[in-house]
Amino acid sequence: MNKNQALPWDHPRFKSWVSVGRACQLMQQALTRALAPLDIKPPHLDILVNLYRFEAISQQELARKLLVGRSNMSMLLPQMEKRGLIERRADTRDKRILRLFLTDKGRELTGKAMAIQTDLIERILSATPIEDCLLMAGTMEKLIARLMSEETAGE
């Protein structure tokens, strides 16, 4: 390695990079533990919440919203359907498109899971002033936009 080459930890923004990654990892771990009594994991919650908010969304639209590939969806959705949490129905106009719906059981589980998630958010962020939370959210949205533009530029 060249002596003059900058090391990642010497970069002034390195601490931010690492902090964002660590916070994300720890939040996922905390959410996983909190959801365990419901026998779901964060990816299941992401699907359930999106179906709660956007009923009749297509599998493709859901995958795009969650930033995951179709292979991830094709693994998770059958499991959730087998548990009676969701239903997949053919689109009335285009039979190739599958639309997703929560079942009554799925809607009930989603309500419980959202309460757990909301409680976790409150416990973790309650010591942070709302203004700081909004500033952090704005900063993260800019970071997300930048990462997404990098992703699409590479396609």
C-alpha positions as CSV (number, residue, x, y, z in Angstrom):
1,M,0.0,0.0,0.0
2,N,1.3,3.4,-0.9
3,K,2.3,5.5,2.1
4,N,0.5,8.6,0.8
5,Q,-2.7,6.7,0.1
6,A,-5.5,7.8,2.4
7,L,-6.9,5.2,4.8
8,P,-10.7,4.9,5.3
9,W,-10.5,5.9,9.0
10,D,-8.5,9.0,8.1
11,H,-11.4,10.4,6.1
12,P,-13.3,13.1,8.0
13,R,-16.7,11.4,7.2
14,F,-15.6,7.8,8.1
15,K,-17.1,8.1,11.6
16,S,-20.5,9.0,10.1
17,W,-20.3,6.1,7.6
18,V,-19.5,3.6,10.4
19,S,-22.1,5.1,12.8
20,V,-24.9,4.8,10.2
21,G,-24.0,1.2,9.5
22,R,-23.7,0.3,13.2
23,A,-27.0,2.0,14.1
24,C,-28.8,0.2,11.2
25,Q,-27.4,-3.1,12.3
26,L,-28.3,-2.6,16.0
27,M,-31.8,-1.3,15.1
28,Q,-32.4,-4.5,13.0
29,Q,-31.2,-6.7,15.9
30,A,-33.4,-4.9,18.4
31,L,-36.4,-5.1,16.1
32,T,-35.7,-8.8,15.4
33,R,-35.7,-9.5,19.2
34,A,-38.9,-7.4,19.7
35,L,-40.8,-9.2,17.0
36,A,-39.7,-12.7,18.0
37,P,-42.8,-13.4,20.1
38,L,-44.9,-12.9,16.9
39,D,-42.7,-15.3,15.0
40,I,-41.9,-12.7,12.3
41,K,-38.7,-10.9,11.3
42,P,-38.1,-7.4,10.0
43,P,-38.4,-8.4,6.3
44,H,-41.9,-9.9,7.1
45,L,-42.8,-6.7,8.9
46,D,-41.7,-4.6,5.9
47,I,-44.1,-6.6,3.7
48,L,-47.0,-6.5,6.2
49,V,-46.7,-2.8,6.8
50,N,-46.6,-2.1,3.1
51,L,-49.6,-4.2,2.4
52,Y,-51.4,-2.4,5.3
53,R,-50.6,0.9,3.7
54,F,-50.9,0.0,0.0
55,E,-53.5,-2.7,-0.4
56,A,-53.5,-4.5,-3.7
57,I,-49.9,-3.6,-4.5
58,S,-48.2,-5.8,-7.1
59,Q,-45.3,-8.1,-6.1
60,Q,-43.1,-6.0,-8.4
61,E,-44.1,-2.7,-6.8
62,L,-43.5,-4.2,-3.4
63,A,-40.1,-5.4,-4.3
64,R,-39.2,-2.0,-5.7
65,K,-40.4,-0.2,-2.5
66,L,-38.4,-2.6,-0.3
67,L,-35.3,-2.4,-2.5
68,V,-35.1,-6.2,-2.8
69,G,-35.0,-8.5,-5.8
70,R,-37.8,-10.7,-6.9
71,S,-36.0,-13.8,-5.6
72,N,-36.4,-12.4,-2.0
73,M,-40.1,-11.9,-2.6
74,S,-40.5,-15.3,-4.1
75,M,-39.0,-16.8,-0.9
76,L,-40.9,-14.7,1.7
77,L,-44.4,-14.4,0.1
78,P,-45.2,-18.2,-0.1
79,Q,-44.2,-18.5,3.6
80,M,-46.5,-15.7,4.6
81,E,-49.3,-17.0,2.4
82,K,-48.9,-20.5,3.9
83,R,-49.2,-18.9,7.4
84,G,-52.5,-17.3,6.3
85,L,-51.1,-13.7,6.6
86,I,-51.4,-12.7,2.9
87,E,-53.2,-13.6,-0.2
88,R,-52.0,-13.3,-3.8
89,R,-54.6,-12.7,-6.4
90,A,-54.4,-12.2,-10.1
91,D,-55.0,-8.7,-11.4
92,T,-58.4,-8.3,-12.9
93,R,-57.0,-6.7,-16.1
94,D,-53.7,-8.4,-16.4
95,K,-53.6,-12.0,-15.2
96,R,-49.7,-12.0,-15.3
97,I,-49.7,-9.5,-12.4
98,L,-50.2,-10.7,-8.9
99,R,-51.8,-8.3,-6.4
100,L,-51.1,-8.7,-2.6
101,F,-53.6,-8.4,0.2
102,L,-53.5,-8.9,4.0
103,T,-55.9,-11.5,5.4
104,D,-57.8,-10.8,8.6
105,K,-55.1,-12.8,10.4
106,G,-52.4,-10.8,8.6
107,R,-54.1,-7.5,9.5
108,E,-54.3,-8.5,13.2
109,L,-50.6,-9.6,13.3
110,T,-49.6,-6.3,11.5
111,G,-51.4,-4.3,14.2
112,K,-49.5,-6.1,16.9
113,A,-46.2,-5.8,15.1
114,M,-46.7,-2.1,14.4
115,A,-47.4,-1.5,18.1
116,I,-44.1,-3.3,19.0
117,Q,-42.2,-1.3,16.4
118,T,-43.7,2.0,17.6
119,D,-42.8,1.2,21.2
120,L,-39.3,0.4,20.2
121,I,-38.9,3.6,18.2
122,E,-40.2,5.6,21.2
123,R,-37.9,3.8,23.7
124,I,-34.8,4.3,21.6
125,L,-35.4,7.8,20.3
126,S,-37.3,9.4,23.2
127,A,-34.2,11.0,24.6
128,T,-33.5,12.7,21.2
129,P,-35.4,16.0,20.6
130,I,-37.9,15.9,17.7
131,E,-35.9,18.6,15.9
132,D,-32.8,16.3,16.0
133,C,-34.9,13.4,14.8
134,L,-36.2,15.4,11.9
135,L,-32.7,16.7,11.0
136,M,-31.4,13.1,11.2
137,A,-34.2,11.9,8.9
138,G,-33.5,14.7,6.4
139,T,-29.8,13.8,6.4
140,M,-30.6,10.1,5.9
141,E,-33.0,10.9,3.1
142,K,-30.3,12.7,1.3
143,L,-27.9,9.8,1.8
144,I,-30.5,7.4,0.5
145,A,-31.1,9.6,-2.6
146,R,-27.4,9.7,-3.2
147,L,-27.0,5.9,-2.9
148,M,-30.0,5.3,-5.1
149,S,-28.6,7.6,-7.8
150,E,-25.3,5.8,-7.6
151,E,-27.1,2.5,-8.0
152,T,-29.1,3.6,-11.0
153,A,-26.0,5.2,-12.6
154,G,-24.3,1.8,-12.4
155,E,-27.1,0.0,-14.3
